[in-house]
Amino acid sequence: MQTVEQLENMGIDKVNAQRMLDFYGKRIGWVNGDYKVTDITYMGNNTRDVELTCIKCGRTYHKEFVNKRNKWSEMKSICPCKSEKRHEMELQAKLERQQLLKNFQEEKRVNILSRIGTKHGCYTITAVDNEDKPTKYTMICDKCGAITYTPVKSIDKTKGICNVNGCSSPIKYNESYIGRKNNYLTVIGITRLQNKHRAFACICDCGEITVIEPTMWEKGYVKSCGCKQKELLSVALKKENPVTKERLYGVYTGMKQRCYNPKCDNYHNYGGRGITLCDEWLGENGYKTFSEWAYSNGYDDTVPKGVCTIERKDVNDIYSPENCCFISIAEQQKNKRNNLYLTINGKKQIMADWQRETGLSPYSLKKLASGETKNKQKEKSTTLKVRISITLLNRLREYADTHNKTVSDVVRNAIQREITR
C-alpha cells in the first residue's frame, strides 16, 4: 500500500490522501469467496489496482477497480485451483477404477488358467483358446477320449457328462452285482418294485431277506434288514461327544452361563456380582475335574430333578470345591439373599418355613412377628347389645340423671349384679 507522501506527489492533498489510506487499510484482509484483498494501489484517475490472493493455493490476481463504476461485491470470488483440484481428483478416481478393473481381469484370467489340468465330471480340462483373453476350455473325456469345447462362463453350469456314444450313460444294475456284499447285506438277485424300478434282493447276515433300491445299497444308506438298527444307532451316538449328553454337564454349563454370559437371565446375581468358577473347574480339563469332585461329594444323577442341585455355602464366594455342596431346591431357597426372616416366640426362620408350619398368610405372620394381636376382634366379640322398650328407656334415663350416671353404666351395673347373684 502507498504512503501519504506518494499520494501527495500524485496531486492529492494530504487530508484526502490520509482518508484514502484509512479506507484502503480497512479493505485489506477482506475475504470474498476464495480470495482475500492483500494490497491496494492508487493508479490515478479514480482507478485502483486491487491485489487478490487465493487463500487456498496462494495464487495472486490483480483487478483494476474504478471508483463509482466497479463494486466490491463483484470482485472475483472463485479461484481456478478449485476446479483444477476437482478435475485432478476425478482423474485420480478414474485411474484407480481402471487399475481395479485391470486387477480384477488379471485375477479372473489367472483363475481360469489355474483350472487347466483339473477334472470336471468325466472330462479333464487340457487347454484354453487364448491365454491372454480365454473364452473357451478344451476338455478330453477320460473314458472315450472325446474332445469338447466349453465356454468359460458356463463351465460351472454343466455337469461334465460325456454323451458321445453313451459313454457316460447311467449305471445299469444287472446280474453282475449278484454275490457282492455291502455292510450286512449280500445281493442274491435282481427284482423290481411296485413302481417297476429295478431293485436288489439281499440277504442279511441274520438270514432275513429284504428288497432295497440299488443306490440305497451301493451308497450304504441301508446297512441291514433292520436287525442292526439299535446297534448302529448306539455306535453313531458314541461318535458324537458323549459328554454333552450327561446330566451333570448341564449343571456345569449352567454355572458357566450364570457367571460369564451377560445375556443369561441370572447373570446380574452371579457374574454381575463377581461370582466366577475356580481355575481348576475352568481350565482345559475343567469339566473332568468338576465331575470327579461331584460324584465323590454326593451328586446322584438318578434322583429326580431338584433333589440334588449345586449350592454355594457362602453366597458371596466363587464356585469351588471348598465352597460348594449338593442339596435340594427347597434347601437352596433358604439361602437366597432376598429371603425374609421372622422371629416369633423367640424362634427365627424364613417366611416359607413359618407358612408351612402355621398355615397363616404372610400378612398375619408379619403382624405376629411385630407383636400385634387380635384384641380389637376380642373386644368386639364381648360387646353386648340389649333391646328395651321406650318406656323402660325413659325410666332408665330418669334414674341415670338422678345418680349422675349414663344409661349404659346403669344397664352394665344391673347386668353385673345379676351375674354375681
Buried (B, 14 or more C-beta within 10 A) or exposed (E): BBEBEBBEEEEBEEEEBEEBBEEBEEBBEBEBBBBBBBBBBBEEEEBBEBBBBBEEEEEEBEBEBEEEEBEEEEBBEEBEBBEEEEEEEEEEEEEEEEEEEEEEEEEEBEEBEEBBEEEBBBBBBEBBEEEEEBEBBBBBBBEEEBEBEBEBEEBEEBEBEBEEEEBBEEEEBEEEBEEEEBBBBBBEBBEEEEEEEEBBBBBBBEEBEBEBBBEBBBEEEBBBBEBBEEEBEEEEEEEEEEEEEEEBBEBBEBBBBBBBBEEBEEBEBBBEEEBBBBEEBBEEEBBEBBBEBBEEEEBEEEEEEEEBBBBBEEEEBBBBBEBBBBBBEEEBEBBEEEEEEBEBEEEEBBBBBBBEEEEBEEEBBBBBBEEEEEEEEEEEEEEEEEEEEEEEEEEBEEEBEEEEBEBEEBBBEEEEEEEEE
